[in-house]
Structures are given as C-alpha cells and as structure tokens.
Amino acid sequence: MAGTVARTMPGAVAMRRGVEERRIRRAWHLLIVFAIGAVVLFGRLIWLAHHVSGQQEALRAKHRVSQELWIPGLRGRIIAADGRVLAWSERRFRLLWRVPATLSEALAERAECAQIKELAPLLPAVSALPGCLGKDVVLEHDLTLSDDILHSVSAGAPATVSLHAYFVRKTLPGAPESALLGEVELDEEHGLERGVSGLEKRYDQELRGRLVRFQMIADGKRAMVMDEKGGEGRGKGGDVHLGKVNP
C-alpha cells in the first residue's frame, strides 16, 4: 500500500500542475482578448467623437449667417479762425416698430414690448393696432446715444423693433459767417451728408464722412461684429478751419 501511494502522489501533483498551467494560460488569453477589445473600443469612441464633432461643425457652418454693414460716418466741422465751431453734425436715431400683419401677432408683440419700461409708453394703444397692421410705426425720433431707451431696445426688444440712424447738421446761432456756410443734404444711396451750397459745397471733399464696413457673423450660438477699420472717430470727415482757408 505504501508503495502504491508513493507511486500515485507524483502523478497527482503533475496533474494538478497541468490544471493550474491551463488556468493561467486561459486567464492570460482572456486578458489579451479583453485588452485588444478595449483598444478597439477606445479607438472607435475616438473616431465617433471626432465624426460627431465634425458633423456639428459642418451643421454650424451650414447655418452660419454673415451680414455686411456699411455705416455712414459723421461730416466734419467748419471752424472759425477764433476757434468757434460754426457747423457740426450730430447722429440721431429714429425708433420704428414693424407691426405684424395679423392682430393676434401684433397683440402678442405689443405685450412683449410693454415689458421694457422705456418702451411701454411709446407703443400705440391696443385700440389703434388694427390701423397699424403691416406698417412701420415711428415710436420715437430725435434720439441720441445718451438716451437710455437705445440700450434697452438693443438688449431686449423683438427683432421687429429697430433703430434707424440719420444726421442733423447744426450751426452756431447768430454767427456772422452763417450766410457763407450753405446747406447740406443726405445722399440717399449711402446716407452721407453732402454739401450743396456755400462753404459746405466748396469743401465737401474734406468735410464729407466715409462709409465704415462692419461684418456680423452669427452661427446660432453666438454673434460677433468685426470692424474692418477700427480706431476712434472712424469714418468721420475732416474739419475745415476758416483761418487756414479763404472763405
């Protein structure tokens, strides 16, 4: 019996060793398979993220809107030899509301506009809306950049409420040179002031403002305005000093 045990124990040990080796090999095999699978999956995720990002960028580019704006600059000043400013221009704004074509839409927009404190008292009465449908209604005019309503409208008013800029040429009251100054008119094509008589006409090339190009890009996520020229007083015409010219 003792001899039998002695003969069988080495065989049992070898069998167990073989089983353990097979388990180890199987574990390594599974580990390698999982590692390869993880690499493939990770690569697929990277490709998918890049593909989706590319699709989103293409979609944003598809819906990106670019609008070019040309803003007329102020006309220059006419200045007397003693430094008195005889003529100058001021930029003013007119506030318009393009009333929707249907009464229900007009009522809804009026209610939205009425939420803006500065705008509410300027709106036409509800009873007057039927006569305003589909028309541009002037809510206010002769506004300047210092008026709070300009900032309120820019920040919160619906797109149908808009600001339209125009120029007013001012002259020094009672100046002896007034008869020499002449008149200006607006160039309907560009909105620039143009001299048509007197010194305004004589020095029109020096005084006349210039168009400034702005570009607005909006992609549904943000909007940005790029100024092609930049700098303070861009687009402004030059001043004429009468002490340096012969009126």
C-alpha positions as semicolon CSV with decimal commas, in nm:
position;residue;x (nm);y (nm);z (nm)
1;M;0,000;0,000;0,000
2;A;0,278;0,238;0,092
3;G;0,445;0,172;-0,241
4;T;0,122;0,243;-0,426
5;V;0,081;0,577;-0,252
6;A;0,437;0,667;-0,330
7;R;0,379;0,589;-0,697
8;T;0,049;0,774;-0,730
9;M;0,141;1,102;-0,549
10;P;0,381;1,231;-0,816
11;G;0,114;1,168;-1,081
12;A;-0,146;1,363;-0,885
13;V;0,094;1,651;-0,836
14;A;0,172;1,662;-1,207
15;M;-0,200;1,657;-1,288
16;R;-0,270;1,949;-1,058
17;R;0,023;2,141;-1,202
18;G;-0,114;2,087;-1,552
19;V;-0,458;2,210;-1,448
20;E;-0,309;2,524;-1,292
21;E;-0,098;2,592;-1,602
22;R;-0,405;2,561;-1,824
23;R;-0,594;2,802;-1,598
24;I;-0,308;3,051;-1,612
25;R;-0,288;3,024;-1,993
26;R;-0,665;3,071;-2,019
27;A;-0,650;3,376;-1,789
28;W;-0,373;3,530;-1,999
29;H;-0,567;3,453;-2,315
30;L;-0,877;3,626;-2,178
31;L;-0,669;3,920;-2,059
32;I;-0,516;3,964;-2,405
33;V;-0,858;3,938;-2,570
34;F;-1,002;4,198;-2,333
35;A;-0,703;4,429;-2,387
36;I;-0,739;4,408;-2,766
37;G;-1,112;4,468;-2,733
38;A;-1,054;4,772;-2,513
39;V;-0,809;4,921;-2,764
40;V;-1,055;4,867;-3,049
41;L;-1,342;5,013;-2,845
42;F;-1,135;5,314;-2,738
43;G;-1,032;5,379;-3,097
44;R;-1,394;5,353;-3,208
45;L;-1,500;5,604;-2,942
46;I;-1,230;5,849;-3,055
47;W;-1,342;5,815;-3,419
48;L;-1,707;5,855;-3,322
49;A;-1,636;6,167;-3,114
50;H;-1,432;6,318;-3,399
51;H;-1,705;6,228;-3,651
52;V;-1,981;6,382;-3,438
53;S;-1,771;6,693;-3,374
54;G;-1,713;6,727;-3,747
55;Q;-2,084;6,690;-3,818
56;Q;-2,168;6,955;-3,558
57;E;-1,912;7,196;-3,703
58;A;-2,048;7,134;-4,053
59;L;-2,400;7,197;-3,924
60;R;-2,293;7,523;-3,759
61;A;-2,116;7,630;-4,077
62;K;-2,428;7,548;-4,277
63;H;-2,641;7,773;-4,057
64;R;-2,378;8,044;-4,013
65;V;-2,500;8,380;-4,136
66;S;-2,271;8,661;-4,244
67;Q;-2,405;9,011;-4,297
68;E;-2,207;9,309;-4,420
69;L;-2,299;9,653;-4,290
70;W;-2,182;9,990;-4,418
71;I;-2,223;10,265;-4,157
72;P;-2,202;10,631;-4,272
73;G;-1,960;10,846;-4,075
74;L;-2,018;11,196;-3,939
75;R;-1,947;11,501;-4,151
76;G;-1,657;11,717;-4,036
77;R;-1,689;12,056;-3,865
78;I;-1,645;12,406;-4,001
79;I;-1,441;12,607;-3,750
80;A;-1,385;12,983;-3,743
81;A;-1,040;13,139;-3,714
82;D;-1,104;13,219;-3,347
83;G;-1,197;12,857;-3,268
84;R;-1,577;12,888;-3,277
85;V;-1,742;12,580;-3,424
86;L;-1,977;12,718;-3,690
87;A;-2,122;12,394;-3,824
88;W;-2,121;12,036;-3,700
89;S;-2,320;11,716;-3,736
90;E;-2,499;11,504;-3,478
91;R;-2,613;11,148;-3,521
92;R;-2,975;11,090;-3,422
93;F;-3,190;10,780;-3,412
94;R;-3,547;10,702;-3,507
95;L;-3,722;10,413;-3,329
96;L;-3,951;10,206;-3,552
97;W;-4,184;9,913;-3,489
98;R;-4,280;9,700;-3,787
99;V;-4,624;9,589;-3,670
100;P;-4,709;9,227;-3,764
101;A;-4,973;9,172;-4,032
102;T;-5,222;8,992;-3,807
103;L;-5,390;9,132;-3,498
104;S;-5,309;8,831;-3,281
105;E;-4,936;8,860;-3,357
106;A;-4,945;9,237;-3,308
107;L;-5,109;9,199;-2,968
108;A;-4,852;8,939;-2,861
109;E;-4,559;9,155;-2,971
110;R;-4,706;9,464;-2,811
111;A;-4,732;9,275;-2,481
112;E;-4,367;9,169;-2,517
113;C;-4,254;9,525;-2,593
114;A;-4,455;9,660;-2,300
115;Q;-4,226;9,463;-2,065
116;I;-3,950;9,714;-2,145
117;K;-4,007;10,011;-1,916
118;E;-3,875;10,280;-2,150
119;L;-4,060;10,137;-2,450
120;A;-4,403;10,081;-2,295
121;P;-4,531;10,444;-2,304
122;L;-4,431;10,481;-2,672
123;L;-4,639;10,192;-2,804
124;P;-4,965;10,258;-2,989
125;A;-5,280;10,187;-2,791
126;V;-5,437;9,844;-2,827
127;S;-5,741;10,004;-2,989
128;A;-5,517;10,162;-3,255
129;L;-5,345;9,837;-3,358
130;P;-5,592;9,736;-3,634
131;G;-5,496;10,050;-3,828
132;C;-5,123;9,978;-3,787
133;L;-5,109;9,618;-3,910
134;G;-4,825;9,554;-4,154
135;K;-4,691;9,911;-4,126
136;D;-4,379;10,076;-3,986
137;V;-4,482;10,289;-3,689
138;V;-4,244;10,561;-3,564
139;L;-4,234;10,520;-3,187
140;E;-3,980;10,796;-3,121
141;H;-3,739;11,016;-3,313
142;D;-3,455;11,256;-3,245
143;L;-3,294;11,009;-3,003
144;T;-2,926;11,038;-2,914
145;L;-2,673;10,785;-2,788
146;S;-2,722;10,914;-2,434
147;D;-3,089;10,809;-2,426
148;D;-3,144;10,501;-2,210
149;I;-3,405;10,362;-2,446
150;L;-3,140;10,287;-2,708
151;H;-2,965;10,044;-2,476
152;S;-3,292;9,889;-2,356
153;V;-3,415;9,830;-2,709
154;S;-3,081;9,684;-2,820
155;A;-3,081;9,440;-2,529
156;G;-3,438;9,315;-2,509
157;A;-3,675;9,428;-2,784
158;P;-3,802;9,188;-3,053
159;A;-3,646;9,199;-3,398
160;T;-3,939;9,399;-3,540
161;V;-3,834;9,699;-3,327
162;S;-3,538;9,871;-3,491
163;L;-3,327;10,184;-3,476
164;H;-3,259;10,392;-3,786
165;A;-2,976;10,644;-3,777
166;Y;-2,975;10,979;-3,951
167;F;-2,776;11,305;-3,930
168;V;-2,871;11,656;-3,825
169;R;-2,646;11,943;-3,937
170;K;-2,626;12,209;-3,666
171;T;-2,499;12,566;-3,697
172;L;-2,392;12,827;-3,444
173;P;-2,686;13,067;-3,393
174;G;-2,618;13,432;-3,476
175;A;-2,270;13,373;-3,622
176;P;-2,167;13,645;-3,875
177;E;-2,037;13,368;-4,103
178;S;-2,375;13,192;-4,119
179;A;-2,456;13,332;-4,465
180;L;-2,139;13,171;-4,601
181;L;-2,197;12,823;-4,464
182;G;-2,453;12,692;-4,711
183;E;-2,668;12,378;-4,691
184;V;-2,625;12,002;-4,686
185;E;-2,850;11,715;-4,793
186;L;-2,842;11,342;-4,736
187;D;-2,710;11,116;-5,007
188;E;-2,996;10,866;-5,034
189;E;-2,769;10,589;-5,162
190;H;-2,516;10,593;-4,876
191;G;-2,676;10,811;-4,605
192;L;-2,382;11,053;-4,605
193;E;-2,427;11,431;-4,578
194;R;-2,335;11,614;-4,897
195;G;-2,272;11,988;-4,933
196;V;-2,495;12,155;-5,193
197;S;-2,414;12,525;-5,145
198;G;-2,174;12,771;-4,980
199;L;-1,872;12,651;-4,786
200;E;-2,040;12,315;-4,735
201;K;-2,022;12,256;-5,111
202;R;-1,681;12,417;-5,159
203;Y;-1,512;12,195;-4,902
204;D;-1,736;11,893;-4,943
205;Q;-1,447;11,656;-5,019
206;E;-1,272;11,744;-4,693
207;L;-1,588;11,754;-4,482
208;R;-1,775;11,451;-4,610
209;G;-1,777;11,142;-4,389
210;R;-1,681;10,796;-4,512
211;L;-1,856;10,464;-4,505
212;V;-1,722;10,220;-4,246
213;R;-1,752;9,849;-4,317
214;F;-1,870;9,617;-4,043
215;Q;-1,927;9,244;-4,072
216;M;-2,158;9,049;-3,843
217;I;-2,130;8,670;-3,820
218;A;-2,392;8,464;-3,634
219;D;-2,396;8,084;-3,612
220;G;-2,691;8,029;-3,380
221;K;-2,459;8,003;-3,082
222;R;-2,308;8,348;-3,076
223;A;-2,290;8,662;-3,281
224;M;-1,985;8,872;-3,338
225;V;-1,925;9,202;-3,512
226;M;-1,594;9,268;-3,681
227;D;-1,490;9,623;-3,758
228;E;-1,276;9,631;-4,072
229;K;-1,117;9,967;-3,988
230;G;-1,120;10,023;-3,613
231;G;-0,997;10,328;-3,426
232;E;-1,172;10,622;-3,266
233;G;-1,367;10,856;-3,492
234;R;-1,356;10,609;-3,779
235;G;-1,546;10,727;-4,084
236;K;-1,560;11,088;-3,966
237;G;-1,493;11,361;-4,220
238;G;-1,216;11,614;-4,173
239;D;-1,259;11,955;-4,010
240;V;-1,216;12,277;-4,209
241;H;-1,056;12,574;-4,028
242;L;-1,153;12,903;-4,188
243;G;-0,837;13,067;-4,056
244;K;-0,639;12,840;-4,288
245;V;-0,859;12,881;-4,596
246;N;-1,006;13,167;-4,795
247;P;-1,384;13,170;-4,749
